[in-house]
Amino acid sequence: MKWTLSELRRYADEPMHLQKQLELNDAMKARFPDQILAVAPVKIDGSVMYERGDATIFATVKTTVTVPSTRSLTPVELPLDFSFTESYTNDQTHLDRYEEAQTLAFLLDDAQTPIDFEEAVMENIIEQIPSRVLTPLEAAGNSMPQGKGWDVQEEGAVASEANDSVDPRLAKLKELFPDQDSKH
């Protein structure tokens, strides 16, 4: 689904309604191979408005993505249900309109530059994936992967362990400064 600003002018009086189901599995797996294992059909409900030379897309997206666990790389199904708003203009001076509204605005080269709706949906899906994804079993327990001579530790636990341990060669120095806090 691609449109140009010129094509969207006909929706100045009444928005174009979008109720679609997109098949983005192959495109997303190809574009984001390390982040996406599978994408269920993407249900879209939204509209496209054309106002004062700019196009604005309002969309609600529902899908389920399968992503690797950030701990074990085991596939995890992640249901997504979110909305996004994006505006498109080919006039640099129009970008000021969107600063206060905190709407994401894109500057197009001209009125014939295509707006790729599927691309916008894919980018917004990727933005919704949390930086930490765990399987239900991983989330319930505190066990980390381990092997012969190695184990995975959380960053906070490693830092805490490093702060708690005192080099035995320096332990006697602590006696010289009894009024000092252990954090200094």
C-alpha positions in Angstrom: 0.0 0.0 0.0 1.7 3.1 -1.2 0.3 6.6 -1.8 1.7 10.0 -2.8 0.6 13.3 -1.4 -0.8 14.1 -4.8 -3.0 11.0 -4.7 -4.1 11.7 -1.1 -5.4 15.2 -2.0 -8.8 13.7 -2.8 -9.3 12.8 0.9 -9.2 16.5 2.0 -12.9 16.5 2.7 -13.3 13.0 4.1 -10.5 10.7 5.4 -9.7 7.4 3.7 -10.6 4.6 6.0 -8.3 1.6 6.4 -9.5 -1.8 7.5 -7.0 -4.3 6.2 -5.2 -7.4 7.0 -1.5 -7.3 5.9 0.7 -10.3 5.4 4.1 -9.0 6.5 5.7 -12.3 7.7 8.1 -12.7 4.7 9.0 -9.0 4.5 9.7 -8.7 8.2 11.7 -11.9 8.5 13.8 -10.7 5.5 14.3 -7.2 6.8 14.8 -8.0 10.5 16.2 -11.6 10.5 17.8 -11.3 14.0 14.7 -9.8 15.6 11.7 -11.5 13.9 11.1 -15.3 13.7 7.4 -15.0 12.5 4.6 -12.5 12.2 0.9 -13.4 12.3 -1.4 -11.6 9.9 -1.5 -7.9 10.9 -4.9 -6.4 11.4 -5.1 -2.7 10.6 -7.9 -0.2 11.5 -7.3 3.4 10.8 -7.5 6.4 8.5 -5.5 8.7 6.3 -6.3 12.4 6.4 -5.1 15.1 4.0 -5.0 18.6 5.5 -3.2 21.8 4.4 -0.8 19.9 2.1 0.1 17.2 4.6 -1.0 13.6 5.1 -1.5 12.1 8.5 -2.0 8.3 9.2 -3.8 7.1 12.3 -3.6 3.4 12.7 -4.3 0.7 15.3 -2.3 -2.5 14.8 -3.0 -6.0 16.2 -0.8 -8.9 15.5 1.4 -11.5 17.2 5.1 -11.7 16.5 7.4 -14.5 17.4 10.8 -13.2 18.6 13.8 -14.9 20.2 14.2 -14.8 23.9 16.9 -12.4 24.8 18.2 -14.9 27.3 18.1 -18.3 25.5 17.0 -17.5 21.9 14.0 -19.8 22.4 11.0 -18.5 20.3 8.5 -16.4 22.3 5.1 -15.3 21.0 4.5 -11.6 21.8 0.9 -10.3 21.2 0.9 -6.6 20.1 -2.0 -4.2 20.1 -0.9 -0.5 19.6 -1.7 2.7 17.8 0.5 5.1 15.9 0.2 8.4 14.2 2.6 9.6 11.5 2.5 12.7 9.3 4.0 13.3 5.9 4.8 16.6 4.2 7.0 17.8 1.4 7.3 21.3 2.9 10.1 21.9 5.4 8.2 24.7 7.0 5.2 22.4 7.9 7.4 20.3 10.3 6.9 23.0 13.0 3.2 22.0 13.1 4.1 18.6 14.6 6.6 19.5 17.3 4.0 20.4 20.0 1.7 17.5 19.1 4.7 15.1 19.4 3.6 13.4 16.2 6.3 11.7 14.1 6.6 13.8 10.9 8.5 12.8 7.8 9.8 15.2 5.1 9.2 13.8 1.6 11.2 15.0 -1.4 8.1 16.1 -3.3 4.4 15.4 -3.7 5.2 12.4 -5.9 7.4 10.6 -3.3 5.5 7.5 -2.2 4.4 6.9 1.4 4.8 3.2 2.0 2.2 2.3 4.6 3.4 -1.3 5.0 6.9 0.0 5.7 5.5 2.3 8.4 3.6 -0.6 10.0 6.7 -2.8 10.0 8.8 0.0 11.6 6.2 0.5 14.3 6.0 -3.2 15.0 9.7 -3.4 15.6 9.5 -0.4 17.9 7.0 -2.2 20.1 9.2 -5.2 20.8 10.7 -4.8 24.3 14.5 -4.9 24.8 14.1 -7.8 27.2 11.9 -10.8 26.0 11.8 -13.9 28.1 9.9 -17.2 27.9 7.3 -17.8 30.6 9.7 -20.3 32.3 12.6 -17.8 32.2 10.4 -15.0 33.6 9.2 -17.2 36.4 12.6 -18.4 37.6 16.0 -16.9 38.2 18.0 -19.7 36.5 20.4 -18.5 33.8 22.0 -20.6 31.0 25.2 -22.2 32.0 27.7 -24.7 30.7 31.1 -26.2 31.5 33.2 -23.3 32.9 30.8 -20.6 32.0 27.5 -19.1 33.1 25.3 -16.1 32.2 24.9 -13.4 34.9 22.7 -10.4 34.9 24.6 -7.1 34.8 23.2 -5.8 38.1 24.2 -9.1 39.9 27.8 -8.9 38.6 28.2 -5.2 39.6 26.8 -6.0 43.1 29.1 -9.0 43.5 32.1 -6.9 42.5 31.2 -4.2 45.0 30.7 -6.6 47.9 34.0 -8.5 47.5 37.1 -7.0 49.0 40.6 -7.9 47.8 42.2 -9.7 50.7 45.5 -7.9 50.2 43.6 -4.6 50.7 41.4 -5.7 53.6 43.9 -4.5 56.3 43.8 -1.0 54.7 40.2 -0.7 55.9 41.4 -0.8 59.5 43.5 2.3 58.9 40.4 4.4 58.0 37.6 3.3 60.4 35.6 6.5 59.9 35.3 6.0 56.1 32.2 4.7 54.5 32.6 1.4 52.6 31.5 3.0 49.4 34.4 5.4 49.2 
